[in-house]
């Protein structure tokens, strides 16, 4: 059974917590007619945007969220699960329907397509999930339109599906909208007719429709919500650490013709394939996508390509790219798919070897995915829903001047095909490679810079490398076979004490007094006339605050405070089904127990070397090769992008007859951290092999010394099989004391932990060479 990652659980719990707050403070718009009589009562829906990087498991998070918030309603909700693309809907439906790999996350529920809906299902108090594309209902004039959802099937029910959903009685309706940047004002207007209680929207590139913003503004006014209350952001750093996405994003901008740009991609794809072979991964071919306009001229998209001419004379980008791949790059036609509405005249048909999937639709899509093509040429229409983790490289046409489109394409390539072995992947396989054709002073250059800046803000853990056609990165081979033991966290000593706390937790299911929360639920009613003018706003107390299971509170607190400790205890005992009010005595008691568990975990866990698993030093990608530095004793003959301190250290270290290497940040050798903090892994700058030891060295700037000595200067227990021992050392400029205070700008400091008591030990010397000798 699928188990969620900690960051996914945290996203679910964040949304659930906000929804609980909403349930304690619901709001309604009460519309009165001229006579002052209530004409309609409209709930102001709970709105939540899931801002998640493609590859982070949006469907899993949405499904678990729906399952959890459904439990908080006495009447089980109806879930209308929507997306614009039929591909997205089909994938989600297959995963969530009975027997699907995510179905258990929904709890007890019935999952069907909206086209299978029948009125009798409203009578059953079981969560009902209806899947549909927005095209099912997105029609302004329902009377004159041809959408079946607005038509009554007299032999099956007395009203249309749409009217039946509107007249569903007291059952709440939740809207789940995947790829939410497609949500429009017209769609929002139509969906609001159904008086939904919840809008749960997933998108990494969200645009807010004005109609939904009006509801958003009502919640801000009535419930004093702030902008941050409407968004749940999945921590990109945790997605990267989990290995679900590649750790490096290479944006190569080419002021060259399409042919040269595509040639660079094909060349690199061959190297990627070679890296897959030497890394002993399954023999799967890496794939590339080519995103371009369709029925226009390659050099001027304002002009249509002439379809009344021979294939060899056509100038549409998909044809030119296909021909170049086949005729110049040696790619076999059977390995190329063209997925777009590319037009051909009857008298000038396409060649039989040209694999075109035109017209869209489920049948064409299934034929396309069954083909397992290595090179896929398409327009923007395929970017949503289609997902193949074997895509490593993408060519983007210079005329696609949309930041949202570029971000969507990036999402297609970032996904990591082998998340369980990312710590063993060479840098080239941990990189999403983009080849972007640009023109001087083009708007696309601004788009690239915008995307880069946004990624640095929202996903700083993904390293963005911007290169040009004159600065192509080089693959540098590792010299020799060098390995380092993997470091694991051993919490065996903590488990007995933690389990004792779990076992001694009382059963509070029958304790109504201690589980009763403080405060009251209150409902806000805003009375308005038919013209939308506010008449009065009343807030009424309507009973106790919402209750949550003790189990949910336990998991919520542990994920918030120390997620790595979540997996060492089990809360299957029915006593954790106890319903607990917010800020009740029991609620506070649970928080106290979690604090004890966290402290026990931190005090009794330790790092040790694995006796069976090693990290192997692999080939690296060298950026800015013309600015690289050569070394004689390093495992790679050259390194680039070294800062001043690193360069000085490397030059001195290389004078010693010992082997060493630079450790790639984010994609290299990682040491887990057993501390509170935003990061869960530490990547030392360098690895040095000396006798039977491997020394992990970090050269640290002055502003980072305090944090690093507290969290990252670690003692690691050796394994029982007498393999290499890992020693962690820090080196910094200037002389420092044990209180981490700088006492002299001159000289150097070596930092380490004593083996016997883990206390801080420092060595101050004037000379870097002498300091390096002290490391060993």
Secondary structure, 3 states (H helix, E strand, C coil): CCCCCHHHHHHHHHHHHHHHHHHHCCEEEEEECCCCCEEEEEECCEEEEEECCCCCCHHHHHHHHHHHHHCCCCCCCEEEEEECCHHHHHHHHHHHCCCCCCHHHHCCEEEEEHHHCCHHHHHCCCEEEEEEEHHHCCCCCCCCCCCHHHCCCCCCCCCCHHHHHHCCCCCCEEEEEECHHHCCHHHHHHHHCCCCCEEEEECCCCCCCHHHHHHHHHHHHHHCCCHHHHEEECCHHHHHHCCCECCEEEEEEECCCHHHHHHHHHHHHHHHHHHHHHCCCCCCCCEEEEECCCCEECCEEEEECCCCCCHHHCCCHHHHHHHHHHHCCCCCHHHEEEECCCCCECCECCCCCCCEECCCHHHHHHHHHHHCCCEEEECHHHCCCCCCCCEEEEEECCCCCCHHHHHHHHHHHHECCCHHHHHHCCHHHHEEEEEEECCCCCHHHHHHHHHHHHHHHHCCCCEEEEEECCCCCEEECCCCCCEEEEEEEECHHHHHHHHHHHHHCCCCCCCCCCCCCCCEEEEEEEEEECCCCEEEEEEEEEEECCEEEHHHHHHHHHHHHHHHHHHHCCCCCHHHHCEEECCCHHHHHHHHHHHHHHHHHHHHCEEEEEEEEEEECCCEEECCHHHCEECCCECCCEECCCCHHHHHHHHHHCCCCCEEEECCCCCCCCEECCCCCCCCEECCCEEEEECCEEEEEEECCHHHHHHHHHHCCCCCECCCCCCCEEEEEEEEEEEECCCCCEEEEEEEEEEEECCCCCCEEEEEECCHHHHHHHHC
